[in-house]
Amino acid sequence: MGDNMIEDKLTNKNLCTGCHACMNICPQDCVEMKFDEEGFLYPRVNIEYCIQCNKCVNICPSLKKLPEAMGNEMLIAYACQAKDDKIRLISSSGGIFSLIAQEVISNEGIVFGAGFDKEFNLKHFYSDDMNVILDKFTGSKYVQSNIGTTYKQVKDFLDNDRLVLFTGTPCQVAGLKSYLGKDYDNLVCVDLVCHGVPSPFMWNKYKEYREREAKSTAKRISFRHKKYGWKRYSVLFEFANNTEYLHTLDKDMYMRAFLKDIALRPSCYNCKFKGYKRYSDMTLADFWGIEEVTDSFKDDLGTSLITLNSLKGKKIFETLNDSVKSEEVDIKKALEYNKAALKSAEKHPSRDEFMNRLKTMEFDELVDLYCKDSFSLRLKSVMINLLIKTNTFNLAKKVLKRNN
Ligand SMILES: Cc1cc2nc3c(=O)[nH]c(=O)nc-3n(C[C@H](O)[C@H](O)[C@H](O)COP(=O)(O)OP(=O)(O)OC[C@H]3O[C@@H](n4cnc5c(N)ncnc54)[C@H](O)[C@@H]3O)c2cc1C
């Protein structure tokens, strides 16, 4: 430990999720979030102004005893789809986030979620305008979102009796709940099943690579475009010069690096916020393996898995009745097909090397070097894509099992 013991405690890289609770709680404003060499935010404590109150350490959800602190539990699960296909089309899975947001807005509430700023940096914002919510928050962005001072803003709205919906990764919801330190009837929290979050520095490098290739600046980006379906979703860039880039997840360099677990935040490999115990009222996920659980949701526009983790979550879900097609499912069976809900991603053996070289190597060369698929894997992927295209997904799964 160095001279700055508080900072040393806060910045243990196996634990710190970058949730910003420490920064939001500091009464002296002496905790700042700074990017490390890999492009992840960590707290820096200015000891000159620190009064050693230890609020930052005591509030840190990663330093708390878990899961005791997490009051809620995934108890009931539903397969569901927004009835409005236009909503599903712009959402990652079944569009349930947007329906919950709509419900909160119609009750004069406010919604916090992750959206891009003008330079495509991902940040948490708030809005009570449904058009902004659909445009900015709807759809997953596979990069860590910067929380900034949103926990303080949430508290201000709550103290002014405004209904608040806060959405984010499980560690961000944990950070908010820890910061607030008490339950509020007017707060609804929705977290996501989270695979892990890649480095904002890597995201920026990839975005710049795409802009160089297109000789133009990006004006719209989607990680979950559904032109080729929900299961084979695509990354879309629309550029100012009216060109576009659209490639399925297996062909897109960024998604290959993400899904190989080679660029996740260190704490994601040992995530403390997974499992049945949750800080949130509801948890949203893609319903991978839906065809093994029920026959009722056959199209490829997207189906969500929602778990209801508190009475509040259950009540809100019931109010969506008219706008959602849903079916209760066995929660254990549903989660069998979604490992990320319960288990951390496994660290890629070359992860640290990859991250070290991120600053010096070109993005395409780096991904070529570290994220190459073997010939047999590529062949498997071609076969599976073909089978999915011809709607024989169950056969595809059997092929996959036989080959593993
Ligand atoms: C980094 C990340 C990893 C994920 N990993 C998995 C997984 O392994 N398995 C799985 O089943 N589902 C995963 N999801 C969740 C999934 O992609 C969908 O978000 C979920 O199915 C809800 O879809 P929807 O159609 O209801 O709503 P959508 O409209 O797609 O959901 C959007 C919501 O996600 C929030 N959001 C978007 N990006 C971020 C971000 N980077 N950080 C915090 N909040 C964000 C928005 O604020 C909004 O509330 C992940 C999501 C993210 C962001």
Ligand as a Chemical Component Dictionary entry (heavy atoms), coordinates in Angstrom:
data_LIG
# 
_chem_comp.id                   LIG 
_chem_comp.type                 NON-POLYMER 
_chem_comp.pdbx_formal_charge   0 
_chem_comp.three_letter_code    LIG 
# 
loop_
_chem_comp_atom.comp_id 
_chem_comp_atom.atom_id 
_chem_comp_atom.alt_atom_id 
_chem_comp_atom.type_symbol 
_chem_comp_atom.charge 
_chem_comp_atom.model_Cartn_x 
_chem_comp_atom.model_Cartn_y 
_chem_comp_atom.model_Cartn_z 
_chem_comp_atom.pdbx_ordinal 
LIG C1  C1  C 0 -22.567 -4.701  -22.071 1  
LIG C2  C2  C 0 -23.798 -5.574  -22.183 2  
LIG C3  C3  C 0 -23.661 -6.958  -22.156 3  
LIG C4  C4  C 0 -24.788 -7.780  -22.251 4  
LIG N1  N1  N 0 -24.633 -9.140  -22.201 5  
LIG C5  C5  C 0 -25.714 -9.939  -22.297 6  
LIG C6  C6  C 0 -25.590 -11.363 -22.253 7  
LIG O1  O1  O 0 -24.484 -11.903 -22.154 8  
LIG N2  N2  N 0 -26.714 -12.121 -22.326 9  
LIG C7  C7  C 0 -27.952 -11.555 -22.447 10 
LIG O2  O2  O 0 -28.931 -12.296 -22.503 11 
LIG N3  N3  N 0 -28.108 -10.213 -22.483 12 
LIG C8  C8  C 0 -27.029 -9.403  -22.419 13 
LIG N4  N4  N 0 -27.184 -8.037  -22.450 14 
LIG C9  C9  C 0 -28.551 -7.478  -22.455 15 
LIG C10 C10 C 0 -29.193 -7.458  -23.829 16 
LIG O3  O3  O 0 -28.261 -7.020  -24.809 17 
LIG C11 C11 C 0 -30.399 -6.500  -23.874 18 
LIG O4  O4  O 0 -30.048 -5.262  -23.327 19 
LIG C12 C12 C 0 -31.577 -7.016  -23.104 20 
LIG O5  O5  O 0 -32.005 -8.201  -23.737 21 
LIG C13 C13 C 0 -32.729 -6.011  -23.074 22 
LIG O6  O6  O 0 -33.218 -5.846  -24.326 23 
LIG P1  P1  P 0 -34.525 -4.990  -24.645 24 
LIG O7  O7  O 0 -34.858 -5.286  -26.061 25 
LIG O8  O8  O 0 -35.567 -5.171  -23.607 26 
LIG O9  O9  O 0 -34.089 -3.500  -24.440 27 
LIG P2  P2  P 0 -32.988 -2.596  -25.126 28 
LIG O10 O10 O 0 -33.653 -1.413  -25.659 29 
LIG O11 O11 O 0 -32.129 -3.290  -26.042 30 
LIG O12 O12 O 0 -32.163 -2.228  -23.808 31 
LIG C14 C14 C 0 -31.572 -1.045  -23.663 32 
LIG C15 C15 C 0 -31.253 -0.825  -22.197 33 
LIG O13 O13 O 0 -29.916 -1.179  -21.958 34 
LIG C16 C16 C 0 -29.221 -0.070  -21.407 35 
LIG N5  N5  N 0 -27.857 -0.114  -21.903 36 
LIG C17 C17 C 0 -27.451 -0.204  -23.185 37 
LIG N6  N6  N 0 -26.119 -0.287  -23.242 38 
LIG C18 C18 C 0 -25.673 -0.213  -21.967 39 
LIG C19 C19 C 0 -24.381 -0.233  -21.368 40 
LIG N7  N7  N 0 -23.279 -0.364  -22.087 41 
LIG N8  N8  N 0 -24.298 -0.120  -20.042 42 
LIG C20 C20 C 0 -25.406 0.017   -19.280 43 
LIG N9  N9  N 0 -26.657 0.010   -19.785 44 
LIG C21 C21 C 0 -26.779 -0.111  -21.110 45 
LIG C22 C22 C 0 -29.992 1.148   -21.908 46 
LIG O14 O14 O 0 -29.845 2.208   -21.035 47 
LIG C23 C23 C 0 -31.411 0.623   -21.884 48 
LIG O15 O15 O 0 -31.927 0.709   -20.596 49 
LIG C24 C24 C 0 -26.073 -7.188  -22.384 50 
LIG C25 C25 C 0 -26.200 -5.799  -22.446 51 
LIG C26 C26 C 0 -25.076 -4.992  -22.343 52 
LIG C27 C27 C 0 -25.237 -3.488  -22.410 53 
# 
loop_
_chem_comp_bond.comp_id 
_chem_comp_bond.atom_id_1 
_chem_comp_bond.atom_id_2 
_chem_comp_bond.value_order 
_chem_comp_bond.pdbx_ordinal 
LIG C1  C2  SING 1  
LIG C2  C3  SING 2  
LIG C2  C26 DOUB 3  
LIG C3  C4  DOUB 4  
LIG C4  N1  SING 5  
LIG C4  C24 SING 6  
LIG N1  C5  DOUB 7  
LIG C5  C6  SING 8  
LIG C5  C8  SING 9  
LIG C6  O1  DOUB 10 
LIG C6  N2  SING 11 
LIG N2  C7  SING 12 
LIG C7  O2  DOUB 13 
LIG C7  N3  SING 14 
LIG N3  C8  DOUB 15 
LIG C8  N4  SING 16 
LIG N4  C9  SING 17 
LIG N4  C24 SING 18 
LIG C9  C10 SING 19 
LIG C10 O3  SING 20 
LIG C10 C11 SING 21 
LIG C11 O4  SING 22 
LIG C11 C12 SING 23 
LIG C12 O5  SING 24 
LIG C12 C13 SING 25 
LIG C13 O6  SING 26 
LIG O6  P1  SING 27 
LIG P1  O7  DOUB 28 
LIG P1  O8  SING 29 
LIG P1  O9  SING 30 
LIG O9  P2  SING 31 
LIG P2  O10 DOUB 32 
LIG P2  O11 SING 33 
LIG P2  O12 SING 34 
LIG O12 C14 SING 35 
LIG C14 C15 SING 36 
LIG C15 O13 SING 37 
LIG C15 C23 SING 38 
LIG O13 C16 SING 39 
LIG C16 N5  SING 40 
LIG C16 C22 SING 41 
LIG N5  C17 SING 42 
LIG N5  C21 SING 43 
LIG C17 N6  DOUB 44 
LIG N6  C18 SING 45 
LIG C18 C19 SING 46 
LIG C18 C21 DOUB 47 
LIG C19 N7  SING 48 
LIG C19 N8  DOUB 49 
LIG N8  C20 SING 50 
LIG C20 N9  DOUB 51 
LIG N9  C21 SING 52 
LIG C22 O14 SING 53 
LIG C22 C23 SING 54 
LIG C23 O15 SING 55 
LIG C24 C25 DOUB 56 
LIG C25 C26 SING 57 
LIG C26 C27 SING 58 
# 
